[in-house]
């Protein structure tokens, strides 16, 4: 299975030029995006049935962004062409027809007239397209006037991500700033955080094959990669798409406006000197970003203190990641104290964790069964959950599995496990938008609970005398104060932040300087969660649903 392949079929330059003209006609707002309304109008020129067009949109908008860019538009046109030729629209249709040559453009009724109207129109008087290729000016004016008159804050947005940006700036960010959520939990979000590609982070003790795993995915080394039996990766490396092969130092990456790593500046220069970005042109990296991490220390090496907050950095990347791969070596199953702290720092991101037992071909059948059982037992204790995440078994390197030493049944097992894991990774871009929404909702709930905690602590402070003594008492009994907040506002205990971390940050503040509870801010976030986000999702759903 290959990663990073486009779902659509390539087309000739002449077809690309033609599709670009069609795209410009369909794009009523001229922002480079075909919205659901645009598609419903333009796709109707194909005279396909509504169920067929529903499937076309679902396959073209595979990332569920709520709009089509140019490449997705071309995919939609190719699917429409194949549907007109009598093919059943399925997710594998374009792949199965790729070898039959170029797919001819579909027949779109009235498209010639629309192109002529587009070329002959002025900037201020462009006719909108419809199935009959005509739309009265009064209808167009009414359409835009009705949009601009609505008070819902999602009018100007053309995608789900745009909507989340707007909701964050107008509703959630003011709450975070007021109660200093960024100091206690997570830095304030920027546009690059919303626009960033899905991220995959690899974690494991040294020499468990993290860098080799990345090489296995890319089918080549990334710039600056080192592979060996000793701890070769001594820094955090973000592997991203770029125009050429190069490495960028951490201090530069952290201040780059187009990269979502500005929040890492809070970990100081000691960390940034151990952080870098590796760029290279690659189809897989056009879809996802991969984070290679230093090997987690074990044994005597644990006594050597790192010069930065290692678990804090891991926690930061975990919150940004879509998938977290925990790699284990069958010869190094002992979970060190540092690795336990690292796994504990992943709290709240359990749904992202995938466990990989790598280098499984280096042990025989009996040993593999024992290793698998031991790993499951260890993970059950460390993760502290009755259900353990699925463990993928395989050997992710460039060497073929030794057929003489590996049981044929296990060779088949390794291949199926590898396919399952790669399929999970292939689905990341398709699920990226859903995960953005999920993370946004989680952040909003966390910010609301944080506001409740801060305002409660503020309320407990005396007006005049004994402020220092009261503050120390509140900090010492923070678990009890959390319990009071939980009972007062009927909140889930599992949604509260880590007490020790919260106490550590709180020690640097004067509680008396915090803000009192502002019910209007809380209500605005509640309305956002209850009404505005559902409206946003409904606005950008499949237009034929």
Secondary structure as the mmCIF struct_conf table of DSSP 4:
data_model
#
loop_
_struct_conf.conf_type_id
_struct_conf.id
_struct_conf.beg_label_comp_id
_struct_conf.beg_label_asym_id
_struct_conf.beg_label_seq_id
_struct_conf.end_label_comp_id
_struct_conf.end_label_asym_id
_struct_conf.end_label_seq_id
BEND BEND1 UNK A 3 UNK A 4
BEND BEND2 UNK A 7 UNK A 8
HELX_LH_PP_P HELX_LH_PP_P1 UNK A 9 UNK A 10
HELX_RH_AL_P HELX_RH_AL_P1 UNK A 13 UNK A 26
TURN_TY1_P TURN_TY1_P1 UNK A 28 UNK A 29
BEND BEND3 UNK A 30 UNK A 32
STRN STRN1 UNK A 34 UNK A 35
HELX_RH_AL_P HELX_RH_AL_P2 UNK A 36 UNK A 43
HELX_RH_3T_P HELX_RH_3T_P1 UNK A 44 UNK A 46
HELX_RH_AL_P HELX_RH_AL_P3 UNK A 50 UNK A 60
TURN_TY1_P TURN_TY1_P2 UNK A 61 UNK A 63
BEND BEND4 UNK A 66 UNK A 66
STRN STRN2 UNK A 67 UNK A 68
HELX_RH_AL_P HELX_RH_AL_P4 UNK A 70 UNK A 84
TURN_TY1_P TURN_TY1_P3 UNK A 85 UNK A 86
TURN_TY1_P TURN_TY1_P4 UNK A 91 UNK A 92
HELX_RH_AL_P HELX_RH_AL_P5 UNK A 93 UNK A 97
HELX_RH_3T_P HELX_RH_3T_P2 UNK A 98 UNK A 100
HELX_LH_PP_P HELX_LH_PP_P2 UNK A 102 UNK A 107
TURN_TY1_P TURN_TY1_P5 UNK A 109 UNK A 110
HELX_RH_AL_P HELX_RH_AL_P6 UNK A 111 UNK A 120
BEND BEND5 UNK A 121 UNK A 121
STRN STRN3 UNK A 122 UNK A 122
TURN_TY1_P TURN_TY1_P6 UNK A 123 UNK A 124
STRN STRN4 UNK A 125 UNK A 125
HELX_LH_PP_P HELX_LH_PP_P3 UNK A 126 UNK A 129
TURN_TY1_P TURN_TY1_P7 UNK A 131 UNK A 132
BEND BEND6 UNK A 133 UNK A 133
HELX_RH_AL_P HELX_RH_AL_P7 UNK A 137 UNK A 149
TURN_TY1_P TURN_TY1_P8 UNK A 153 UNK A 156
BEND BEND7 UNK A 159 UNK A 159
HELX_RH_AL_P HELX_RH_AL_P8 UNK A 160 UNK A 167
HELX_RH_PI_P HELX_RH_PI_P1 UNK A 168 UNK A 172
HELX_RH_AL_P HELX_RH_AL_P9 UNK A 173 UNK A 178
TURN_TY1_P TURN_TY1_P9 UNK A 179 UNK A 180
HELX_RH_AL_P HELX_RH_AL_P10 UNK A 181 UNK A 184
TURN_TY1_P TURN_TY1_P10 UNK A 185 UNK A 185
HELX_LH_PP_P HELX_LH_PP_P4 UNK A 187 UNK A 189
HELX_RH_AL_P HELX_RH_AL_P11 UNK A 191 UNK A 195
HELX_LH_PP_P HELX_LH_PP_P5 UNK A 196 UNK A 197
STRN STRN5 UNK A 198 UNK A 204
STRN STRN6 UNK A 205 UNK A 205
TURN_TY1_P TURN_TY1_P11 UNK A 206 UNK A 207
BEND BEND8 UNK A 208 UNK A 209
HELX_RH_AL_P HELX_RH_AL_P12 UNK A 210 UNK A 218
TURN_TY1_P TURN_TY1_P12 UNK A 219 UNK A 219
BEND BEND9 UNK A 220 UNK A 220
HELX_LH_PP_P HELX_LH_PP_P6 UNK A 221 UNK A 222
TURN_TY1_P TURN_TY1_P13 UNK A 223 UNK A 224
BEND BEND10 UNK A 229 UNK A 230
BEND BEND11 UNK A 235 UNK A 235
STRN STRN7 UNK A 236 UNK A 241
BEND BEND12 UNK A 243 UNK A 244
STRN STRN8 UNK A 246 UNK A 249
HELX_RH_AL_P HELX_RH_AL_P13 UNK A 250 UNK A 254
TURN_TY1_P TURN_TY1_P14 UNK A 255 UNK A 255
TURN_TY1_P TURN_TY1_P15 UNK A 257 UNK A 258
BEND BEND13 UNK A 259 UNK A 260
HELX_RH_3T_P HELX_RH_3T_P3 UNK A 262 UNK A 267
HELX_RH_AL_P HELX_RH_AL_P14 UNK A 268 UNK A 272
TURN_TY1_P TURN_TY1_P16 UNK A 273 UNK A 274
STRN STRN9 UNK A 275 UNK A 280
TURN_TY1_P TURN_TY1_P17 UNK A 283 UNK A 287
STRN STRN10 UNK A 288 UNK A 292
HELX_LH_PP_P HELX_LH_PP_P7 UNK A 294 UNK A 295
STRN STRN11 UNK A 296 UNK A 296
HELX_LH_PP_P HELX_LH_PP_P8 UNK A 297 UNK A 297
HELX_RH_3T_P HELX_RH_3T_P4 UNK A 299 UNK A 303
BEND BEND14 UNK A 304 UNK A 304
BEND BEND15 UNK A 307 UNK A 308
HELX_RH_AL_P HELX_RH_AL_P15 UNK A 310 UNK A 320
BEND BEND16 UNK A 322 UNK A 322
STRN STRN12 UNK A 323 UNK A 329
TURN_TY1_P TURN_TY1_P18 UNK A 330 UNK A 331
STRN STRN13 UNK A 332 UNK A 332
HELX_RH_AL_P HELX_RH_AL_P16 UNK A 337 UNK A 344
TURN_TY1_P TURN_TY1_P19 UNK A 345 UNK A 348
HELX_RH_3T_P HELX_RH_3T_P5 UNK A 350 UNK A 352
STRN STRN14 UNK A 353 UNK A 358
HELX_RH_3T_P HELX_RH_3T_P6 UNK A 360 UNK A 362
BEND BEND17 UNK A 363 UNK A 363
HELX_RH_AL_P HELX_RH_AL_P17 UNK A 365 UNK A 383
TURN_TY1_P TURN_TY1_P20 UNK A 384 UNK A 384
BEND BEND18 UNK A 386 UNK A 387
HELX_LH_PP_P HELX_LH_PP_P9 UNK A 388 UNK A 390
STRN STRN15 UNK A 391 UNK A 393
BEND BEND19 UNK A 397 UNK A 399
HELX_LH_PP_P HELX_LH_PP_P10 UNK A 400 UNK A 401
TURN_TY1_P TURN_TY1_P21 UNK A 403 UNK A 405
BEND BEND20 UNK A 406 UNK A 406
HELX_RH_AL_P HELX_RH_AL_P18 UNK A 408 UNK A 426
TURN_TY1_P TURN_TY1_P22 UNK A 427 UNK A 427
HELX_RH_AL_P HELX_RH_AL_P19 UNK A 428 UNK A 460
BEND BEND21 UNK A 461 UNK A 461
BEND BEND22 UNK A 463 UNK A 465
HELX_RH_AL_P HELX_RH_AL_P20 UNK A 467 UNK A 476
TURN_TY1_P TURN_TY1_P23 UNK A 477 UNK A 477
HELX_RH_AL_P HELX_RH_AL_P21 UNK A 478 UNK A 489
TURN_TY1_P TURN_TY1_P24 UNK A 490 UNK A 490
HELX_RH_3T_P HELX_RH_3T_P7 UNK A 493 UNK A 495
BEND BEND23 UNK A 496 UNK A 496
HELX_LH_PP_P HELX_LH_PP_P11 UNK A 497 UNK A 498
HELX_RH_AL_P HELX_RH_AL_P22 UNK A 499 UNK A 506
TURN_TY1_P TURN_TY1_P25 UNK A 507 UNK A 508
BEND BEND24 UNK A 509 UNK A 509
HELX_RH_3T_P HELX_RH_3T_P8 UNK A 511 UNK A 513
BEND BEND25 UNK A 514 UNK A 514
HELX_LH_PP_P HELX_LH_PP_P12 UNK A 515 UNK A 517
HELX_RH_AL_P HELX_RH_AL_P23 UNK A 519 UNK A 527
HELX_RH_PI_P HELX_RH_PI_P2 UNK A 528 UNK A 532
HELX_RH_AL_P HELX_RH_AL_P24 UNK A 533 UNK A 539
TURN_TY1_P TURN_TY1_P26 UNK A 540 UNK A 540
BEND BEND26 UNK A 541 UNK A 541
TURN_TY1_P TURN_TY1_P27 UNK A 543 UNK A 544
#
